[in-house]
């Protein structure tokens, strides 16, 4: 069997091959204007957060494909991350990180997190982890609002971050 490129698959081709229960879950999401996009899912997989590089935020209920909130912060967005659940999320914008609620109302400005490239949330520790263009890895406790740790990576600007869900170790690299 020869492997096809992923770009050669189309929704209409998949609909012919899948059972009817799965056909109802196929839809088109056209995001050409404000891309490229970064995204994050809640831990239960029910909600999707999309952040466009050119200033577009969208919160969707992923199970029924309904748009819950959408707003345009008019700033470049580097990364997005849900916090404890779908009610609050963090957005790494051009200069600072911002925390929004589900209606798109700005709750906090995190001025200690400047020029952030990547971020993630450690749910069992209540820590928001960011790394910026300056090469500093920062951990902020979301329950108290204090910076817990700030480490210089000596890698320069890191643009890839991943967490190990078993032990919450953060892995960084320059890709």
C-alpha positions in Angstrom: 0.0 0.0 0.0 1.4 3.4 -1.0 1.0 6.2 1.4 -0.6 9.4 0.2 0.3 12.8 1.3 -1.9 14.2 4.0 -2.8 17.2 1.9 -4.3 14.9 -0.7 -7.1 13.8 1.6 -10.3 15.8 1.5 -13.4 15.6 3.7 -15.6 14.4 0.9 -13.2 11.5 0.3 -13.3 10.6 4.0 -17.1 10.7 4.2 -17.4 8.0 1.6 -15.2 5.6 3.6 -16.5 6.3 7.2 -19.7 5.0 8.9 -22.6 7.4 9.2 -22.1 8.1 13.0 -18.6 9.3 12.2 -19.7 11.3 9.1 -21.6 13.7 11.4 -18.3 14.7 13.0 -16.6 15.9 9.8 -16.7 19.6 9.2 -14.5 22.3 7.5 -12.7 24.9 9.6 -11.3 27.6 7.3 -8.8 29.8 9.1 -6.9 31.6 6.3 -7.1 35.2 7.4 -5.4 35.4 10.8 -3.1 32.3 10.7 -1.0 30.5 11.5 -2.8 29.3 14.6 -1.7 27.9 17.9 -4.2 25.9 19.8 -5.0 24.1 23.1 -7.6 21.6 24.3 -9.0 21.3 27.8 -7.9 18.3 29.7 -11.2 16.5 29.0 -11.0 17.4 25.3 -14.4 19.2 25.3 -13.2 22.7 24.4 -10.7 24.1 21.9 -8.9 27.4 22.0 -7.5 28.9 18.9 -5.1 31.9 18.7 -4.2 33.4 15.4 -0.8 35.0 14.9 -2.4 38.1 13.5 -4.7 38.7 16.5 -7.7 36.3 16.5 -8.9 34.3 19.5 -11.7 31.7 19.3 -13.1 29.4 22.0 -15.1 26.4 20.7 -17.1 23.6 22.2 -15.4 20.8 20.4 -18.1 18.2 20.9 -20.8 20.0 19.0 -18.6 22.4 17.0 -20.2 25.6 18.5 -18.3 28.8 18.8 -18.5 30.0 22.4 -16.5 33.2 22.2 -14.5 35.1 19.6 -12.5 38.3 19.9 -9.7 40.2 18.2 -7.1 41.6 20.6 -5.3 43.5 17.7 -1.9 42.2 18.8 0.3 39.4 17.6 -0.5 36.1 19.4 2.4 33.6 20.0 0.6 30.9 22.0 -2.5 30.1 24.0 -3.2 27.8 26.9 -6.2 26.8 29.0 -5.7 27.2 32.8 -7.7 25.1 35.2 -10.7 24.5 32.9 -12.4 26.2 30.0 -13.5 29.2 32.0 -10.0 30.9 31.9 -7.2 30.9 29.4 -3.8 32.6 29.0 -2.7 34.3 25.8 0.9 35.2 25.0 0.5 38.4 23.1 3.1 40.6 21.5 4.4 42.2 24.7 2.8 40.6 27.8 0.7 37.5 28.7 -3.0 38.1 29.4 -5.6 36.0 31.1 -9.1 36.1 29.7 -12.4 34.5 30.7 -14.8 32.6 28.4 -16.5 35.9 27.3 -13.2 37.4 26.2 -13.0 39.8 29.1 -9.4 40.5 30.2 -8.9 39.5 33.8 -5.1 39.9 34.4 -2.0 41.2 32.7 1.1 39.2 33.5 3.8 41.9 33.1 6.6 39.6 34.4 6.1 37.4 31.3 7.4 39.5 28.4 7.7 38.6 24.8 6.6 35.0 25.4 7.0 32.4 22.6 5.5 29.3 24.3 3.5 28.5 27.4 1.8 25.6 29.1 -0.1 25.0 32.3 0.7 22.4 34.9 -2.8 21.5 36.3 -1.7 19.5 39.4 0.7 22.3 40.5 -1.4 25.3 39.4 1.7 26.7 37.6 1.7 28.7 34.3 5.0 28.0 32.6 6.3 30.4 29.9 9.5 30.8 27.9 10.2 34.0 26.0 12.5 35.4 23.4 14.9 36.4 26.2 15.5 32.7 27.0 14.0 32.8 30.6 11.8 29.9 31.8 9.3 31.3 34.3 6.9 29.5 36.6 3.9 31.5 38.0 1.6 30.2 40.6 -1.9 30.9 39.4 -3.5 30.6 42.9 -1.3 33.3 44.5 -0.1 35.2 41.4 3.5 35.1 42.4 6.5 34.0 40.3 7.8 30.8 41.8 10.9 30.4 39.7 12.7 32.1 36.9 15.6 30.2 35.2 17.8 31.4 32.4 18.0 28.6 29.8 21.1 29.8 28.0 19.5 28.6 24.8 18.5 32.0 23.6 14.9 32.3 22.3 13.2 29.0 22.7 10.3 28.3 20.4 9.3 24.7 21.3 8.0 23.6 24.7 6.5 20.3 25.8 5.6 18.9 29.2 5.9 15.3 30.4 2.4 14.7 31.9 3.8 12.0 34.3 6.3 14.1 36.2 5.6 17.7 34.9 9.2 18.1 33.6 9.3 20.9 31.0 11.3 20.2 27.8 12.6 23.2 25.7 14.4 23.5 22.5 15.1 25.9 19.7 13.6 24.4 16.5 
